[in-house]
Amino acid sequence: MKDKIIFITKVLIASWLLSVGIKYTEKILVLAPTNINAISIVFAPCFAMVAFLGWKYLQDINNTEIKSNEKP
């Protein structure tokens, strides 16, 4: 139960930091309202997640190969 509370707290803090970051960098980072910018912003989290999961998958494959090459 304690692990779930810690996880939820971390997610809430990360969400709060993201929202504060968006609020205060809005004036610094000005983007033109074009279709390319909108599509980039919408798909950026998806591509970031694909990159992260692909990286973890490749690490898992490398760890599995190392364990299978070890002799008991």
DSSP file (Angstrom, degrees, kcal/mol; ACC not computed):
  #  RESIDUE AA STRUCTURE BP1 BP2  ACC     N-H-->O    O-->H-N    N-H-->O    O-->H-N    TCO  KAPPA ALPHA  PHI   PSI    X-CA   Y-CA   Z-CA
    1    1 A M     >        0   0    0      0, 0.0     4,-1.8     0, 0.0     5,-0.1   0.000 360.0 360.0 360.0 -38.5    0.0    0.0    0.0
    2    2 A K  H  >  +     0   0    0      1,-0.2     4,-2.2     2,-0.2     5,-0.2   0.872 360.0  55.2 -65.2 -36.2    2.9    2.4    0.8
    3    3 A D  H  > S+     0   0    0      1,-0.2     4,-2.4     2,-0.2    -1,-0.2   0.881 106.8  50.9 -63.5 -38.1    4.4    1.8   -2.6
    4    4 A K  H  > S+     0   0    0      2,-0.2     4,-2.6     1,-0.2    -1,-0.2   0.901 109.6  49.6 -67.0 -40.2    1.2    2.8   -4.3
    5    5 A I  H  X S+     0   0    0     -4,-1.8     4,-2.3     2,-0.2    -2,-0.2   0.910 111.5  48.9 -65.5 -41.3    1.0    6.0   -2.3
    6    6 A I  H  X S+     0   0    0     -4,-2.2     4,-2.4     2,-0.2    -2,-0.2   0.916 111.8  49.4 -64.1 -43.0    4.6    6.9   -3.1
    7    7 A F  H  X S+     0   0    0     -4,-2.4     4,-2.3     2,-0.2    -2,-0.2   0.931 111.7  47.8 -62.0 -46.0    3.9    6.2   -6.8
    8    8 A I  H  X S+     0   0    0     -4,-2.6     4,-2.4     1,-0.2    -1,-0.2   0.887 111.2  51.7 -63.0 -39.0    0.8    8.4   -6.9
    9    9 A T  H  X S+     0   0    0     -4,-2.3     4,-2.4     2,-0.2    -1,-0.2   0.911 109.3  49.7 -63.8 -42.6    2.7   11.2   -5.0
   10   10 A K  H  X S+     0   0    0     -4,-2.4     4,-2.5     2,-0.2    -2,-0.2   0.900 111.1  49.4 -62.8 -40.8    5.5   11.0   -7.6
   11   11 A V  H  X S+     0   0    0     -4,-2.3     4,-2.4     2,-0.2    -2,-0.2   0.908 111.5  49.1 -65.5 -41.5    2.9   11.2  -10.5
   12   12 A L  H  X S+     0   0    0     -4,-2.4     4,-2.4     2,-0.2    -2,-0.2   0.910 112.4  47.6 -64.3 -42.1    1.2   14.2   -8.9
   13   13 A I  H  X S+     0   0    0     -4,-2.4     4,-2.7     2,-0.2    -2,-0.2   0.917 112.4  49.0 -65.9 -42.7    4.5   16.0   -8.3
   14   14 A A  H  X S+     0   0    0     -4,-2.5     4,-2.3     2,-0.2    -2,-0.2   0.905 112.2  48.9 -63.2 -40.9    5.6   15.4  -11.9
   15   15 A S  H  X S+     0   0    0     -4,-2.4     4,-2.4     2,-0.2    -2,-0.2   0.907 111.5  49.4 -64.6 -41.5    2.2   16.6  -13.2
   16   16 A W  H  X S+     0   0    0     -4,-2.4     4,-2.5     2,-0.2     5,-0.2   0.926 111.3  48.8 -64.1 -44.6    2.4   19.7  -11.1
   17   17 A L  H  X S+     0   0    0     -4,-2.7     4,-2.5     1,-0.2    -2,-0.2   0.901 111.6  50.3 -62.3 -40.2    6.0   20.5  -12.3
   18   18 A L  H  X S+     0   0    0     -4,-2.3     4,-2.4     2,-0.2    -1,-0.2   0.921 111.4  47.5 -63.4 -44.0    5.0   20.0  -15.9
   19   19 A S  H  X S+     0   0    0     -4,-2.4     4,-2.2     2,-0.2    -2,-0.2   0.895 113.2  48.0 -66.9 -38.9    2.0   22.3  -15.5
   20   20 A V  H  X S+     0   0    0     -4,-2.5     4,-2.3     2,-0.2     5,-0.2   0.905 111.7  51.6 -65.7 -40.8    4.1   25.0  -13.8
   21   21 A G  H  X S+     0   0    0     -4,-2.5     4,-1.9    -5,-0.2    -2,-0.2   0.912 111.3  46.5 -61.5 -43.0    6.7   24.6  -16.5
   22   22 A I  H  X S+     0   0    0     -4,-2.4     4,-0.7     1,-0.2    -1,-0.2   0.904 111.7  52.2 -65.3 -40.9    4.1   25.0  -19.3
   23   23 A K  H  < S+     0   0    0     -4,-2.2     4,-0.3     1,-0.2    -2,-0.2   0.910 117.6  35.0 -63.5 -43.1    2.6   28.0  -17.6
   24   24 A Y  H  < S+     0   0    0     -4,-2.3     4,-0.3     1,-0.2     3,-0.3   0.673 115.2  52.8 -92.8 -16.8    5.9   30.0  -17.1
   25   25 A T  H  X S+     0   0    0     -4,-1.9     4,-2.9    -5,-0.2    -1,-0.2   0.498  86.3  87.3 -92.0  -2.9    7.7   29.0  -20.3
   26   26 A E  T  < S+     0   0    0     -4,-0.7    -1,-0.2     1,-0.2    -2,-0.1   0.888  91.8  43.8 -59.4 -39.9    4.7   30.0  -22.4
   27   27 A K  T  4 S+     0   0    0     -4,-0.3    -1,-0.2    -3,-0.3     3,-0.2   0.763 117.1  45.8 -79.8 -25.3    6.0   33.6  -22.6
   28   28 A I  T  4 S+     0   0    0     -4,-0.3     2,-0.9     1,-0.2    -2,-0.2   0.905 111.1  51.1 -82.3 -44.9    9.6   32.6  -23.3
   29   29 A L  S  < S-     0   0    0     -4,-2.9     2,-0.6     2,-0.0    -1,-0.2  -0.810  71.7-177.3-101.6  98.5    9.0   29.9  -26.0
   30   30 A V        -     0   0    0     -2,-0.9     2,-0.4    -3,-0.2    -3,-0.1  -0.864   3.3-170.7-101.2 121.9    6.8   31.4  -28.6
   31   31 A L        -     0   0    0     -2,-0.6    -2,-0.0     3,-0.0     0, 0.0  -0.877  26.1-115.8-111.6 143.3    5.8   29.1  -31.4
   32   32 A A        -     0   0    0     -2,-0.4     2,-2.1     1,-0.1     5,-0.2  -0.545  33.4-113.4 -72.8 141.0    4.0   30.0  -34.6
   33   33 A P        +     0   0    0      0, 0.0     2,-0.3     0, 0.0    -1,-0.1  -0.480  64.0 143.0 -79.0  77.4    0.5   28.4  -34.9
   34   34 A T     >  -     0   0    0     -2,-2.1     4,-2.0     1,-0.1     5,-0.2  -0.728  63.1-114.1-112.1 164.5    1.2   26.2  -37.8
   35   35 A N  H  > S+     0   0    0     -2,-0.3     4,-2.6     1,-0.2     5,-0.2   0.888 115.2  54.0 -63.7 -39.4    0.0   22.6  -38.6
   36   36 A I  H  > S+     0   0    0      1,-0.2     4,-2.4     2,-0.2    -1,-0.2   0.911 108.9  48.3 -63.4 -43.1    3.6   21.2  -38.3
   37   37 A N  H  > S+     0   0    0      2,-0.2     4,-2.3     1,-0.2    -1,-0.2   0.909 112.4  48.9 -64.2 -41.3    4.0   22.7  -34.8
   38   38 A A  H  X S+     0   0    0     -4,-2.0     4,-2.2     2,-0.2    -2,-0.2   0.928 112.7  46.7 -64.6 -45.3    0.7   21.4  -33.7
   39   39 A I  H  X S+     0   0    0     -4,-2.6     4,-2.4     1,-0.2    -1,-0.2   0.899 111.9  52.1 -64.0 -40.1    1.3   17.9  -35.0
   40   40 A S  H  X S+     0   0    0     -4,-2.4     4,-1.4    -5,-0.2    -1,-0.2   0.915 110.9  46.7 -62.1 -43.8    4.8   17.9  -33.4
   41   41 A I  H  < S+     0   0    0     -4,-2.3    -1,-0.2     1,-0.2    -2,-0.2   0.881 113.7  48.4 -67.6 -38.1    3.5   18.9  -30.0
   42   42 A V  H  < S+     0   0    0     -4,-2.2     4,-0.4     1,-0.2    -2,-0.2   0.901 119.0  37.2 -69.8 -40.6    0.7   16.3  -30.1
   43   43 A F  H  X S+     0   0    0     -4,-2.4     4,-2.4    -5,-0.2     5,-0.2   0.566  92.4  88.8 -91.9  -8.3    2.9   13.4  -31.2
   44   44 A A  H  X S+     0   0    0     -4,-1.4     4,-2.4     1,-0.2     5,-0.2   0.912  88.5  48.5 -57.9 -46.5    6.0   14.2  -29.1
   45   45 A P  H  > S+     0   0    0      0, 0.0     4,-2.2     0, 0.0    -1,-0.2   0.891 111.5  51.3 -62.5 -36.2    4.9   12.3  -26.0
   46   46 A C  H  > S+     0   0    0     -4,-0.4     4,-2.3     2,-0.2    -2,-0.2   0.934 112.0  45.3 -64.3 -46.4    4.1    9.2  -28.1
   47   47 A F  H  X S+     0   0    0     -4,-2.4     4,-2.3     1,-0.2    -1,-0.2   0.869 111.5  53.2 -66.7 -35.9    7.5    9.3  -29.9
   48   48 A A  H  X S+     0   0    0     -4,-2.4     4,-2.4    -5,-0.2    -1,-0.2   0.910 110.3  47.5 -64.4 -41.3    9.3    9.8  -26.5
   49   49 A M  H  X S+     0   0    0     -4,-2.2     4,-2.8     2,-0.2     5,-0.3   0.896 110.8  51.4 -67.6 -39.6    7.5    6.8  -25.1
   50   50 A V  H  X S+     0   0    0     -4,-2.3     4,-2.4     2,-0.2    -2,-0.2   0.921 111.6  47.9 -61.8 -43.4    8.3    4.6  -28.1
   51   51 A A  H  X S+     0   0    0     -4,-2.3     4,-2.1     2,-0.2    -2,-0.2   0.920 113.7  47.0 -63.9 -43.6   12.0    5.6  -27.8
   52   52 A F  H  X S+     0   0    0     -4,-2.4     4,-2.3     2,-0.2    -2,-0.2   0.935 114.7  44.9 -65.0 -47.1   12.0    4.9  -24.1
   53   53 A L  H  X S+     0   0    0     -4,-2.8     4,-2.3     1,-0.2    -1,-0.2   0.869 112.6  52.0 -67.5 -35.5   10.3    1.5  -24.4
   54   54 A G  H  X S+     0   0    0     -4,-2.4     4,-2.3    -5,-0.3    -1,-0.2   0.900 109.7  49.7 -64.6 -40.5   12.5    0.5  -27.4
   55   55 A W  H  X S+     0   0    0     -4,-2.1     4,-2.0     2,-0.2    -2,-0.2   0.916 111.9  47.6 -63.7 -44.2   15.6    1.4  -25.3
   56   56 A K  H  X S+     0   0    0     -4,-2.3     4,-2.2     2,-0.2    -2,-0.2   0.884 110.6  52.8 -64.5 -38.1   14.3   -0.7  -22.4
   57   57 A Y  H  X S+     0   0    0     -4,-2.3     4,-2.3     2,-0.2    -2,-0.2   0.917 109.0  48.9 -63.2 -44.0   13.5   -3.6  -24.8
   58   58 A L  H  X S+     0   0    0     -4,-2.3     4,-2.2     1,-0.2    -1,-0.2   0.879 110.4  51.3 -65.1 -37.3   17.0   -3.5  -26.2
   59   59 A Q  H  X S+     0   0    0     -4,-2.0     4,-2.4     2,-0.2    -1,-0.2   0.906 109.3  50.8 -63.3 -41.2   18.5   -3.5  -22.7
   60   60 A D  H  X S+     0   0    0     -4,-2.2     4,-2.2     2,-0.2    -2,-0.2   0.895 109.2  50.4 -64.5 -40.6   16.4   -6.5  -21.8
   61   61 A I  H  X S+     0   0    0     -4,-2.3     4,-2.2     2,-0.2    -1,-0.2   0.925 111.4  48.5 -63.3 -43.6   17.5   -8.4  -24.9
   62   62 A N  H  X S+     0   0    0     -4,-2.2     4,-2.0     1,-0.2    -2,-0.2   0.895 111.7  49.3 -64.2 -40.3   21.2   -7.7  -24.1
   63   63 A N  H  X S+     0   0    0     -4,-2.4     4,-2.0     2,-0.2    -1,-0.2   0.874 110.6  50.8 -66.6 -36.7   20.7   -8.8  -20.5
   64   64 A T  H  X S+     0   0    0     -4,-2.2     4,-2.1     2,-0.2    -2,-0.2   0.891 109.9  49.7 -67.5 -39.9   19.0  -12.0  -21.6
   65   65 A E  H  X S+     0   0    0     -4,-2.2     4,-1.5     2,-0.2    -2,-0.2   0.889 110.2  50.5 -66.0 -38.8   21.9  -12.8  -24.0
   66   66 A I  H  X S+     0   0    0     -4,-2.0     4,-0.9     1,-0.2    -2,-0.2   0.919 112.0  47.2 -65.4 -43.2   24.5  -12.2  -21.3
   67   67 A K  H  < S+     0   0    0     -4,-2.0     3,-0.4     1,-0.2    -1,-0.2   0.866 111.2  51.1 -67.1 -35.7   22.6  -14.6  -18.9
   68   68 A S  H  < S+     0   0    0     -4,-2.1    -1,-0.2     1,-0.2    -2,-0.2   0.772 107.7  53.7 -74.1 -24.5   22.2  -17.3  -21.6
   69   69 A N  H  < S+     0   0    0     -4,-1.5     2,-0.2    -3,-0.2    -1,-0.2   0.669  88.7  95.9 -81.9 -17.1   26.0  -17.2  -22.4
   70   70 A E  S  < S-     0   0    0     -4,-0.9    -3,-0.0    -3,-0.4    -4,-0.0  -0.535  70.0-140.9 -75.1 138.0   27.0  -17.7  -18.8
   71   71 A K              0   0    0     -2,-0.2    -2,-0.1     1,-0.1    -1,-0.0  -0.817 360.0 360.0-100.0 139.3   27.8  -21.3  -17.9
   72   72 A P              0   0    0      0, 0.0    -1,-0.1     0, 0.0    -2,-0.0   0.502 360.0 360.0 -68.9 360.0   26.7  -22.6  -14.5
